[in-house]
Amino acid sequence: MAGSRYTAGVEALLEREVELATFAAALARTRKGEGVMVAFEGPAGLGKTSLLAAGARQAMESGMTVL
């Protein structure tokens, strides 16, 4: 995934274990066939883009297609 736009900033995630675990749980539900929506919200500069990149990477690593 080198050069992928989904890897940008992932290494900079600090103290995001809860958010990443929540996203991993949503992915697990999706793999079981459940419909799931995850929303990222908050003020600028809190790391929403990095969280999204980490979630996209988790999804791709588990074989899911990320649009």
PyMOL commands that set and color helices and strands:
alter all, ss='L'
color gray80, all
select helices_A, chain A and resi 5-7+10-12+17-31+48-61
alter helices_A, ss='H'
color red, helices_A
deselect
rebuild
show_as cartoon
